[in-house]
Amino acid sequence: DAKTTQPNSMESNEEEPVHLPCNHSTISGTDYIHWYRQLPSQGPEYVIHGLTSNVNNRMASLAIAEDRKSSTLILHRATLRDAAVYYCILRDAVSGGATNKLIFGTGTLLAVQP
Amino acid sequence: NAGVMQNPRHLVRRRGQEARLRCSPMKGHSHVYWYRQLPEEGLKFMVYLQKENIIDESGMPKERFSAEFPKEGPSILRIQQVVRGDSAAYFCASSRGSYNEQFFGPGTRLTVL
């Protein structure tokens, strides 16, 4: 799986938007970009994923660069509950079942200040 | 729809004992994954199973660890003769299909004394 690079940590204020960047310069044409997050003392939680177009769901938005070498997870209004480690993960959609595993990097630790 | 269930949530074992961790996937999910998170480290994939089959065990330690997902009942991660280095949080995830998102359980925190 191609590797991703994320900042180690970021800070945000409550009620403000948060932009979490991820670089994946060696992404292949069949790699989907997935985001998961892990709240303290909990299991990871799926957030969003996309291939080429920007994506929105109830939790967040995913903005994907035109060349797909980077992406940004956008939390529109951060809450204290959004404090977590956010992981950007690439998953190859066509390599078959053997690559279903998620390869977690170190992620970005998001702190939200009241 | 209940989420992924893991039990026990906390497990304490002495060195040399066996640990059995159970995972019940979400209803309708036939794909199960086990991950381990050592203290102060990231999540590492261990094994991927479908009903009665191990699909990918590339992350499993070569000795003492085994996993199964029988036709009936939960998936089991078994650690024989535990050592202090096995102390970690073990997370199970399930998915509906090969490329669907994975839903994680709350984890089992294993402490080896």
HADDOCK unambig.tbl for C-alpha pairs under 7 A between the chains (distance, minus, plus):
assign (segid A and resid 42 and name CA) (segid B and resid 106 and name CA) 5.42 0.50 0.50
assign (segid A and resid 43 and name CA) (segid B and resid 91 and name CA) 6.56 0.50 0.50
assign (segid A and resid 43 and name CA) (segid B and resid 104 and name CA) 5.59 0.50 0.50
assign (segid A and resid 43 and name CA) (segid B and resid 105 and name CA) 5.81 0.50 0.50
assign (segid A and resid 43 and name CA) (segid B and resid 106 and name CA) 4.94 0.50 0.50
assign (segid A and resid 43 and name CA) (segid B and resid 107 and name CA) 6.15 0.50 0.50
assign (segid A and resid 44 and name CA) (segid B and resid 104 and name CA) 5.94 0.50 0.50
assign (segid A and resid 45 and name CA) (segid B and resid 103 and name CA) 6.62 0.50 0.50
assign (segid A and resid 45 and name CA) (segid B and resid 104 and name CA) 6.50 0.50 0.50
assign (segid A and resid 46 and name CA) (segid B and resid 101 and name CA) 6.69 0.50 0.50
assign (segid A and resid 46 and name CA) (segid B and resid 102 and name CA) 6.87 0.50 0.50
assign (segid A and resid 46 and name CA) (segid B and resid 103 and name CA) 6.83 0.50 0.50
assign (segid A and resid 93 and name CA) (segid B and resid 99 and name CA) 6.75 0.50 0.50
assign (segid A and resid 97 and name CA) (segid B and resid 98 and name CA) 6.06 0.50 0.50
assign (segid A and resid 98 and name CA) (segid B and resid 55 and name CA) 6.65 0.50 0.50
assign (segid A and resid 98 and name CA) (segid B and resid 56 and name CA) 5.80 0.50 0.50
assign (segid A and resid 100 and name CA) (segid B and resid 98 and name CA) 6.39 0.50 0.50
assign (segid A and resid 100 and name CA) (segid B and resid 99 and name CA) 6.79 0.50 0.50
assign (segid A and resid 101 and name CA) (segid B and resid 45 and name CA) 6.38 0.50 0.50
assign (segid A and resid 102 and name CA) (segid B and resid 45 and name CA) 6.78 0.50 0.50
assign (segid A and resid 103 and name CA) (segid B and resid 44 and name CA) 6.99 0.50 0.50
assign (segid A and resid 103 and name CA) (segid B and resid 45 and name CA) 6.87 0.50 0.50
assign (segid A and resid 104 and name CA) (segid B and resid 42 and name CA) 6.78 0.50 0.50
assign (segid A and resid 104 and name CA) (segid B and resid 43 and name CA) 5.90 0.50 0.50
assign (segid A and resid 104 and name CA) (segid B and resid 44 and name CA) 6.85 0.50 0.50
assign (segid A and resid 105 and name CA) (segid B and resid 42 and name CA) 6.76 0.50 0.50
assign (segid A and resid 106 and name CA) (segid B and resid 42 and name CA) 6.03 0.50 0.50
